[in-house]
């Protein structure tokens, strides 16, 4: 299980297929990662659940491919 403490601001978030899907803005509580809006295709903040994280090294690696991530992430409205 990945700990929220492993996630740091400005870490690159990579999908399972190696595609860049965002940059960490900060942890939103203990269970969601908020992505920066500057790095978003629609200029909005997006949230991904910590459960999607496969592992963390210098990047946050997700267990979903980029298309799945973009289809399933939540947006700040």
Buried (B, 14 or more C-beta within 10 A) or exposed (E): EBEBEBBEEEBBBBBBEEBEBBBBBEBBEEEBBBBBBEBBEEEEBBBBEBEBBEEBEEEBBBEBBBEBBBEEBEEEE
